[in-house]
Amino acid sequence: MQVKSGLDKLSLTSEQRLKIESVIAQKVPRGKHEKFITAKSDEHYTPKYFLKAVVDCMGGIDLDPASNSRDNPNVPASHHLTLEDDALKHEWAGRVFLNPPFSEVSKFLKKLMTEIDSGRVTEAIVLTKSDTRTNWYKQLRQNAQSLCFAEGYHRFGDADKSATFGVLLSYFGKNPARFREVFKQFGVCSGD
């Protein structure tokens, strides 16, 4: 059984939905909300179907800067940076898939923006919680070329149950139409 939000019950275009969510995000007090994570851990291994879509969209993944392991990684990337590597201190390059630790989203997004601005990162897809109350959501909304609000709840890794939060996938690069084409299977996508 899929739970729908109040917005899901309305007949809204993607643009109308984004405008409403933007207004809601501005009205909710920000404070230190980002630190109040409902999940018990920062470790949320990306579902395989999202990874397949990421590869289909970008043609491959050059770097996973928030990898669970170099020996047995969840993400099929050419290069992996783990917690021990401290990804924020390294240069990133190429096509990046980022599922950041949920308690460190702002730091990882700031790093991603730096690497995109430098020209080293050519394309990126970011998976985060769908939380329009956070400052990092505003950063994604303002900088990504396309967003996909995945419908329903998703099971991360080998968890027994689905996560209790929604998922947002954000695209950075020169092919937002391809992103929307691939990711529309998961929910509402928007962008230029």
Long-range contacts (C-beta under 8 A, 24 or more apart in sequence): 2-151, 2-152, 2-153, 3-152, 3-153, 8-151, 14-188, 14-189, 14-190, 15-190, 17-149, 17-188, 17-190, 18-141, 18-147, 18-190, 21-132, 22-132, 22-141, 24-132, 24-133, 25-132, 25-133, 25-134, 25-137, 25-138, 28-132, 28-133, 30-133, 30-134, 30-135, 33-131, 33-133, 33-134, 34-103, 34-105, 34-106, 34-134, 34-135, 34-136, 35-103, 37-102, 37-103, 38-164, 38-165, 39-102, 39-163, 39-164, 39-165, 42-101, 42-102, 42-103, 42-104, 43-68, 43-101, 43-157, 44-99, 44-102, 44-156, 44-157, 44-163, 45-74, 45-156, 45-157, 45-158, 46-74, 46-75, 46-97, 46-99, 46-127, 46-156, 47-154, 47-155, 47-156, 47-157, 50-127, 50-150, 50-154, 50-167, 50-169, 50-186, 51-75, 51-76, 51-97, 53-182, 53-183, 53-185, 53-186, 54-97, 54-125, 56-182, 57-125, 57-171, 57-175, 57-178, 57-179, 57-182, 57-183, 58-95, 58-97, 58-123, 58-125, 58-173, 59-95, 60-95, 61-95, 61-96, 61-97, 62-93, 62-94, 62-95, 62-96, 63-92, 63-93, 63-94, 63-95, 63-96, 63-97, 64-96, 64-97, 64-98, 64-99, 65-90, 65-92, 65-96, 65-98, 65-108, 65-111, 66-98, 66-99, 66-100, 66-101, 66-108, 74-157, 75-99, 87-111, 91-115, 91-118, 91-120, 92-120, 92-121, 93-120, 93-121, 93-122, 94-120, 94-121, 94-122, 94-123, 95-121, 95-122, 95-123, 95-124, 96-121, 96-123, 96-124, 96-125, 97-124, 97-125, 97-127, 98-124, 98-125, 98-126, 98-127, 99-126, 99-127, 99-128, 100-126, 100-128, 102-128, 102-129, 105-134, 105-136, 106-135, 106-136, 106-139, 109-136, 109-139, 109-140, 112-172, 113-139, 113-143, 116-172, 121-172, 122-173, 123-172, 123-173, 123-174, 123-175, 124-171, 124-172, 124-173, 125-169, 125-170, 125-171, 125-172, 125-179, 126-169, 126-170, 126-172, 127-167, 127-168, 127-169, 128-167, 128-168, 128-170, 129-165, 129-166, 129-167, 129-168, 130-165, 130-166, 130-167, 130-168, 131-165, 131-166, 131-168, 137-168, 140-168, 140-170, 143-172, 144-170, 144-171, 144-172, 144-191, 145-171, 145-172, 145-173, 145-174, 145-176, 145-179, 145-191, 145-192, 146-170, 146-171, 146-176, 146-179, 146-180, 146-189, 146-190, 146-191, 146-192, 147-171, 147-189, 147-190, 147-191, 148-179, 148-180, 148-183, 148-184, 148-186, 148-187, 148-188, 148-189, 149-187, 149-188, 149-189, 150-186, 150-187, 151-186, 151-187, 151-188, 152-187
